[in-house]
């Protein structure tokens, strides 16, 4: 969604830019890996909500923008712009990031609702399928003028009560959600005068070589006709976003049911994945794609002090039995025992086909993203933690994506023990999924 619809309660938009405090080297560039390019039609959107404490009310736009100059000096690649380089007479060209200090765009806005009113919108019957937070993030695709397209936008929305939301729009070629949320957290560190360290490259991720034959029946990426300099994928399927709140007690019940009579210990992510995989397979009536899923996870969740990167491991799982009628524990066991790393296949596909194809990663299959260890509540304003944080992905394919995130902290700031599960699915499937979650698990 570009801009803000007239029917939203958001008004008085103002635009400005922030650049690094010091100039970056003239010839500094970031080369894009095959994993970066696999993600180029996807965008990360995060929203942080802060209640109207006196500290938050007294924050001015200058207070919020001033630390960004130093932040962008450290994360100078975020201020860059996309360029193309010819790589051979017959090999086409390849995108890279020119670190030219062009800056990020800042959007200031007002909201006619209070924070409490906003966060309760999903509880209203008429708004069950509302992408509630979409207008709190300024979303704009890269292109068609690549040299003038910011790689990140930050939207600061002041609510009627004095509360504040911070919305981040981040092109996925920069890095994954772990890198994006770390970028925001370091902004908070600067505001709180915490010392910063020189950024280092992200640790190399071992990607096994591609096998000569596919081990899973469906490919991990969806190929599209080239989109040229407008980095947005088209789909005929109308997608919608919904977040489910899973309290710690509900999570205990899920892990108990999934792990019953099983010899394998499952993580909460694996348990939640099994529940949603089965529920969506029932809704889709065991169509041809419902036995195969993609799982994105990471072994390096702590990205502080690292240059942003796409460090997610991309795996596939295929069940050889009907999913809709299986026990959740059986599905979780398949996830643990039959997960196949597809990084090599993805790299090979991008490197060999990038001149005649673009790709969709999220939603090429039903995709589950493990963000349980993402420190999304690590961003503080004047010592205040966000009361609610949510992330979603733009450009998702018609098979949908399920993001498993940490839940909100308790009022005393301690871990609440729950999870937030954000789904981006075909709009027609959401009512049935909501009913299924309420009836089977008491989750709304």
C-alpha positions as CSV (number, residue, x, y, z in Angstrom):
1,X,0.0,0.0,0.0
2,X,1.5,3.3,-1.1
3,X,0.6,6.3,1.0
4,X,-2.4,6.5,3.3
5,X,-6.0,6.0,2.2
6,X,-8.4,8.9,2.8
7,X,-10.7,6.8,4.9
8,X,-8.1,6.1,7.6
9,X,-7.9,8.2,10.8
10,X,-4.4,9.3,9.9
11,X,-3.8,12.9,8.9
12,X,-1.3,15.8,8.6
13,X,1.4,13.9,6.9
14,X,4.8,15.6,6.7
15,X,7.9,14.3,4.9
16,X,11.6,14.9,5.4
17,X,14.9,13.1,5.1
18,X,17.7,12.2,7.4
19,X,21.3,11.4,6.2
20,X,24.4,10.1,8.0
21,X,26.2,12.4,10.3
22,X,29.4,11.9,8.4
23,X,30.0,11.2,4.7
24,X,30.7,7.6,3.7
25,X,33.6,6.7,1.5
26,X,33.0,7.7,-2.1
27,X,33.4,4.2,-3.5
28,X,31.6,2.3,-0.8
29,X,29.1,-0.3,-2.1
30,X,27.2,-3.3,-0.8
31,X,27.1,-6.2,-3.2
32,X,23.8,-8.2,-3.1
33,X,24.0,-11.9,-2.6
34,X,21.7,-14.4,-4.3
35,X,19.7,-14.6,-1.0
36,X,19.3,-10.8,-1.1
37,X,18.1,-10.9,-4.7
38,X,15.7,-13.7,-3.9
39,X,14.0,-11.2,-1.5
40,X,14.0,-8.1,-3.7
41,X,10.2,-8.1,-4.2
42,X,9.5,-8.3,-0.5
43,X,9.3,-5.6,2.1
44,X,9.5,-5.7,5.9
45,X,7.0,-3.6,7.9
46,X,7.2,-3.2,11.6
47,X,5.1,-1.0,14.0
48,X,6.0,-0.2,17.7
49,X,3.3,1.3,20.0
50,X,4.2,3.4,23.1
51,X,1.6,4.5,25.6
52,X,1.2,8.1,26.6
53,X,3.6,8.3,29.5
54,X,4.9,11.8,30.4
55,X,8.3,10.8,28.9
56,X,6.8,9.8,25.6
57,X,4.4,12.8,25.5
58,X,7.4,15.2,25.9
59,X,9.4,13.7,23.1
60,X,9.7,16.1,20.2
61,X,10.3,15.2,16.5
62,X,13.8,16.7,16.9
63,X,14.4,14.4,19.9
64,X,13.6,11.4,17.7
65,X,15.3,12.5,14.5
66,X,18.6,13.7,16.0
67,X,19.9,10.2,17.0
68,X,19.1,9.0,13.4
69,X,22.1,11.0,12.0
70,X,24.5,8.9,14.1
71,X,22.5,5.7,13.5
72,X,22.8,6.2,9.7
73,X,26.5,6.9,10.1
74,X,26.9,3.4,11.6
75,X,24.3,1.8,9.2
76,X,25.4,3.8,6.2
77,X,24.2,1.1,3.8
78,X,20.5,1.9,4.8
79,X,21.0,5.4,3.3
80,X,22.1,4.0,0.0
81,X,20.3,3.6,-3.3
82,X,20.0,0.7,-5.8
83,X,22.2,0.8,-8.9
84,X,22.9,-1.7,-11.7
85,X,26.2,-3.0,-13.0
86,X,26.8,-4.7,-16.3
87,X,28.3,-8.1,-15.5
88,X,29.1,-9.4,-19.0
89,X,28.4,-8.9,-22.6
90,X,25.8,-11.6,-22.6
91,X,25.1,-11.9,-18.9
92,X,22.9,-8.9,-18.3
93,X,23.3,-6.7,-15.2
94,X,23.2,-7.1,-11.4
95,X,21.8,-4.8,-8.8
96,X,23.9,-3.5,-5.9
97,X,23.6,-0.8,-3.3
98,X,25.6,2.4,-3.8
99,X,26.3,3.8,-0.3
100,X,25.9,7.4,-1.4
101,X,24.4,8.9,1.8
102,X,21.0,9.7,0.2
103,X,19.3,9.0,3.5
104,X,16.0,7.6,4.7
105,X,12.6,9.2,4.5
106,X,10.8,10.4,7.7
107,X,7.0,10.6,7.8
108,X,5.2,12.5,10.6
109,X,1.5,11.9,11.1
110,X,-1.4,12.4,13.5
111,X,-4.0,9.9,14.5
112,X,-7.5,10.8,15.7
113,X,-7.7,7.7,17.9
114,X,-6.0,6.8,21.2
115,X,-3.5,4.0,21.5
116,X,-6.1,1.9,23.4
117,X,-8.7,2.5,20.8
118,X,-6.3,1.5,18.0
119,X,-5.1,-1.7,19.7
120,X,-8.7,-2.8,20.3
121,X,-9.8,-2.5,16.6
122,X,-9.3,-6.2,15.9
123,X,-11.8,-7.1,18.7
124,X,-14.6,-5.4,16.8
125,X,-16.7,-7.8,14.8
126,X,-16.8,-5.5,11.7
127,X,-13.0,-5.3,11.6
128,X,-11.8,-8.9,11.9
129,X,-10.0,-8.7,8.6
130,X,-8.7,-5.2,8.8
131,X,-5.0,-4.7,8.2
132,X,-5.0,-2.5,11.2
133,X,-1.5,-1.2,11.2
134,X,-1.0,-0.7,7.4
135,X,-1.5,3.0,7.6
136,X,1.1,3.4,10.3
137,X,3.9,2.4,8.0
138,X,4.7,4.4,4.8
139,X,5.1,1.6,2.3
140,X,6.6,2.4,-1.1
141,X,8.1,0.0,-3.5
142,X,11.6,0.4,-5.0
143,X,11.5,2.0,-8.4
144,X,10.8,2.7,-11.2
145,X,13.6,5.4,-10.6
146,X,16.0,3.2,-8.7
147,X,18.4,6.0,-8.0
148,X,15.8,8.0,-6.1
149,X,14.0,5.2,-4.1
150,X,14.8,5.2,-0.4
151,X,15.5,1.8,1.1
152,X,13.8,2.6,4.4
153,X,11.0,4.8,5.7
154,X,10.3,5.7,9.3
155,X,6.8,6.9,10.2
156,X,6.2,8.7,13.5
157,X,2.5,8.8,14.3
158,X,1.2,10.8,17.3
159,X,-2.1,9.6,18.8
160,X,-4.8,11.7,20.3
161,X,-3.9,10.5,23.8
162,X,-0.2,11.5,23.4
163,X,1.0,8.0,22.6
164,X,3.3,7.3,19.7
165,X,3.8,4.6,17.1
166,X,7.0,4.1,15.2
167,X,6.6,2.4,11.8
168,X,9.5,1.0,9.8
169,X,9.3,0.1,6.2
170,X,12.5,-1.7,5.1
171,X,13.3,-3.3,1.8
172,X,14.2,-6.9,2.3
173,X,17.3,-6.7,0.1
174,X,18.9,-4.9,3.1
175,X,18.4,-7.7,5.5
176,X,15.8,-9.9,7.3
177,X,13.6,-9.0,10.3
178,X,16.3,-9.7,12.7
179,X,18.5,-7.1,11.1
180,X,15.6,-4.6,10.7
181,X,14.6,-4.9,14.4
182,X,18.2,-4.5,15.5
183,X,18.5,-1.3,13.4
184,X,15.5,0.1,15.4
185,X,16.9,-1.1,18.7
186,X,20.3,0.6,18.1
187,X,18.4,3.8,17.5
188,X,17.0,3.5,21.0
189,X,20.5,2.7,22.3
190,X,21.7,6.0,20.9
191,X,18.9,7.9,22.5
192,X,19.8,6.3,25.8
193,X,23.5,7.1,25.3
194,X,24.6,3.5,25.2
195,X,28.0,3.1,23.6
196,X,28.1,1.6,20.1
197,X,30.6,-0.7,18.5
198,X,32.0,-0.8,15.0
199,X,29.8,-2.9,12.7
200,X,31.3,-6.2,11.5
201,X,30.2,-8.4,8.7
202,X,27.5,-11.0,9.5
203,X,28.9,-14.5,10.1
204,X,28.9,-16.7,7.0
205,X,26.0,-19.0,6.8
206,X,26.7,-22.5,5.6
207,X,24.6,-23.2,2.6
208,X,24.8,-26.8,1.4
209,X,25.3,-27.2,-2.4
210,X,22.3,-27.8,-4.6
211,X,21.4,-31.4,-5.2
212,X,21.0,-32.6,-8.8
213,X,17.4,-33.6,-8.3
214,X,14.8,-31.8,-6.2
215,X,14.0,-33.6,-2.9
216,X,10.7,-31.8,-2.5
217,X,8.0,-31.9,-5.1
218,X,7.4,-28.1,-5.4
219,X,10.1,-25.4,-5.9
220,X,11.1,-23.1,-3.0
221,X,10.6,-19.9,-5.0
222,X,7.9,-18.8,-7.4
223,X,9.3,-17.5,-10.7
224,X,7.7,-14.3,-12.2
225,X,8.3,-12.5,-15.4
226,X,11.0,-9.8,-14.9
227,X,9.6,-6.7,-13.2
228,X,12.3,-4.4,-14.5
229,X,13.1,-1.4,-12.3
230,X,9.8,-1.5,-10.4
231,X,10.4,-4.0,-7.6
232,X,6.9,-5.2,-6.9
233,X,5.3,-8.5,-7.8
234,X,1.8,-8.8,-9.1
235,X,-0.8,-11.3,-7.9
236,X,-4.4,-11.8,-8.8
237,X,-5.1,-12.9,-5.3
238,X,-6.2,-10.3,-2.7
239,X,-4.2,-10.8,0.5
240,X,-5.2,-9.7,4.0
241,X,-3.3,-9.5,7.3
242,X,-4.5,-10.7,10.8
243,X,-2.6,-11.1,14.1
244,X,-3.5,-13.7,16.7
245,X,-2.6,-13.3,20.3
246,X,-1.6,-16.5,22.1
247,X,-1.4,-16.0,25.8
248,X,1.1,-18.1,27.9
249,X,-1.7,-20.4,29.1
250,X,-2.9,-21.1,25.6
251,X,0.7,-21.7,24.5
252,X,1.1,-24.2,27.3
253,X,-2.0,-26.0,26.1
254,X,-0.8,-26.1,22.5
255,X,2.6,-27.5,23.4
256,X,1.0,-30.1,25.7
257,X,-1.4,-31.3,23.0
258,X,1.2,-31.4,20.3
259,X,3.8,-33.1,22.5
260,X,1.4,-35.7,23.9
261,X,2.7,-39.3,23.5
262,X,5.6,-38.1,21.4
263,X,9.3,-39.0,21.9
264,X,10.5,-35.8,20.4
265,X,10.7,-32.5,22.2
266,X,9.1,-29.7,20.1
267,X,9.9,-26.0,20.2
268,X,6.9,-23.7,20.6
269,X,7.5,-22.6,17.0
270,X,7.2,-26.2,15.8
271,X,4.1,-26.6,17.8
272,X,2.4,-23.4,16.5
273,X,3.5,-24.3,13.0
274,X,1.8,-27.7,13.3
275,X,-1.4,-26.1,14.5
276,X,-1.7,-23.6,11.8
277,X,-0.5,-26.0,9.1
278,X,-3.3,-28.4,9.9
279,X,-5.9,-25.6,10.2
280,X,-5.1,-24.1,6.9
281,X,-5.0,-27.6,5.2
282,X,-8.5,-28.2,6.5
283,X,-9.6,-24.8,5.0
284,X,-7.9,-25.5,1.7
285,X,-9.5,-29.0,1.5
286,X,-6.2,-30.7,1.1
287,X,-5.3,-29.0,-2.2
288,X,-2.2,-30.0,-4.1
289,X,0.1,-27.6,-2.3
290,X,-1.0,-28.1,1.3
291,X,1.3,-31.0,2.1
292,X,4.4,-28.9,1.5
293,X,5.6,-25.9,3.5
294,X,8.6,-23.6,3.7
295,X,10.3,-22.8,7.0
296,X,12.6,-19.8,7.5
297,X,14.7,-19.7,10.7
298,X,18.1,-18.5,11.9
299,X,20.9,-19.8,14.1
300,X,22.1,-16.2,14.6
301,X,19.3,-14.2,16.1
302,X,21.5,-11.6,17.8
303,X,22.5,-9.1,15.1
304,X,23.7,-6.3,17.2
305,X,27.1,-5.0,15.9
306,X,26.6,-6.6,12.5
307,X,26.0,-5.2,9.1
308,X,22.4,-6.0,8.1
309,X,22.1,-9.2,6.1
310,X,19.6,-11.8,4.9
311,X,20.7,-14.6,7.3
312,X,17.6,-16.8,7.4
313,X,18.0,-20.5,6.6
314,X,15.3,-21.5,4.1
315,X,14.1,-25.1,4.4
316,X,11.3,-27.2,3.0
317,X,9.1,-29.8,4.6
318,X,6.8,-32.3,2.8
319,X,4.3,-34.7,4.4
320,X,3.6,-37.9,2.7
321,X,0.1,-38.2,4.2
322,X,-3.0,-36.0,4.3
323,X,-2.3,-33.0,6.6
324,X,-5.9,-32.0,7.4
325,X,-6.7,-35.3,9.2
326,X,-3.3,-35.7,10.9
327,X,-2.6,-35.2,14.6
328,X,-0.7,-32.0,15.4
329,X,2.0,-34.0,17.0
330,X,2.5,-36.0,13.9
331,X,3.0,-32.9,11.9
332,X,5.4,-31.4,14.4
333,X,7.4,-34.7,14.1
334,X,7.5,-34.3,10.3
335,X,8.9,-30.8,10.7
336,X,11.7,-32.0,13.0
337,X,12.6,-35.1,11.1
338,X,12.0,-34.2,7.4
339,X,13.2,-30.6,7.2
340,X,15.5,-30.1,4.2
341,X,17.8,-27.1,3.8
342,X,17.1,-25.6,0.4
343,X,19.6,-22.7,0.5
344,X,21.8,-24.2,-2.3
345,X,18.8,-24.8,-4.6
346,X,17.6,-21.2,-4.0
347,X,21.1,-19.7,-4.7
348,X,21.5,-21.7,-7.9
349,X,18.0,-20.8,-9.1
350,X,18.6,-17.0,-8.5
351,X,22.1,-17.0,-10.0
352,X,21.1,-18.9,-13.2
353,X,17.7,-17.3,-13.8
354,X,17.9,-13.7,-12.5
355,X,18.2,-12.2,-15.9
356,X,15.0,-13.7,-17.2
357,X,13.0,-14.1,-14.0
358,X,12.1,-12.4,-10.7
359,X,11.1,-14.4,-7.6
360,X,8.7,-14.6,-4.8
361,X,10.0,-16.4,-1.7
362,X,7.4,-15.8,1.0
363,X,4.2,-17.5,-0.1
364,X,5.7,-19.5,-2.9
365,X,4.5,-22.3,-0.6
366,X,2.8,-21.8,2.7
367,X,5.7,-20.2,4.6
368,X,6.3,-20.3,8.4
369,X,8.9,-17.8,9.8
370,X,10.5,-18.4,13.2
371,X,11.0,-15.0,14.9
372,X,10.6,-16.2,18.5
373,X,14.1,-15.0,19.3
374,X,13.9,-11.7,17.5
375,X,14.4,-8.9,20.1
376,X,11.5,-6.8,18.8
377,X,10.8,-5.4,22.3
378,X,14.3,-4.2,22.7
379,X,13.5,-0.7,21.3
380,X,13.1,1.9,24.1
381,X,12.0,5.5,24.1
382,X,13.1,7.4,27.3
383,X,13.3,4.1,29.1
384,X,9.8,3.1,28.0
385,X,9.3,-0.2,26.2
386,X,6.7,-0.6,23.5
387,X,3.4,-2.1,24.7
388,X,2.8,-3.9,21.4
389,X,5.0,-4.7,18.4
390,X,4.1,-6.3,15.2
391,X,5.9,-7.2,11.9
392,X,4.6,-8.3,8.6
393,X,6.0,-9.0,5.1
394,X,4.9,-7.3,1.9
395,X,4.8,-9.0,-1.5
396,X,3.6,-12.4,-0.2
397,X,2.5,-15.0,-2.7
398,X,-1.0,-16.6,-2.7
399,X,0.0,-19.5,-0.5
400,X,0.5,-17.1,2.4
401,X,2.9,-16.6,5.3
402,X,2.7,-17.2,9.1
403,X,5.1,-15.1,11.3
404,X,5.6,-16.4,14.8
405,X,6.7,-13.4,17.0
406,X,7.3,-12.8,20.7
407,X,4.2,-11.6,22.5
408,X,3.9,-8.4,24.5
409,X,5.7,-8.1,27.8
410,X,3.9,-8.0,31.1
411,X,3.1,-4.6,32.7
412,X,6.2,-4.9,34.9
413,X,8.4,-5.3,31.7
414,X,9.0,-9.0,32.1
415,X,8.5,-11.6,29.4
416,X,4.8,-12.3,29.1
417,X,5.4,-15.8,27.8
418,X,3.0,-15.6,25.0
419,X,3.3,-15.2,21.2
420,X,1.9,-13.0,18.4
421,X,1.2,-14.9,15.2
422,X,0.7,-12.7,12.2
423,X,-0.7,-14.3,9.1
424,X,-0.8,-12.9,5.6
425,X,-3.3,-15.0,3.6
426,X,-5.8,-14.8,0.7
427,X,-8.6,-12.7,2.1
428,X,-11.2,-15.4,1.5
429,X,-9.4,-17.8,3.9
430,X,-9.2,-15.5,6.9
431,X,-12.8,-15.8,8.3
432,X,-12.5,-19.6,8.3
433,X,-9.1,-19.5,10.0
434,X,-10.4,-17.1,12.6
435,X,-13.3,-19.5,13.3
436,X,-11.0,-22.5,13.5
437,X,-8.6,-20.8,15.9
438,X,-11.5,-19.7,18.2
439,X,-13.3,-23.0,18.2
440,X,-10.3,-25.3,18.5
441,X,-7.9,-23.3,20.6
442,X,-9.7,-20.3,22.0
443,X,-7.3,-18.0,20.2
444,X,-8.4,-14.6,18.8
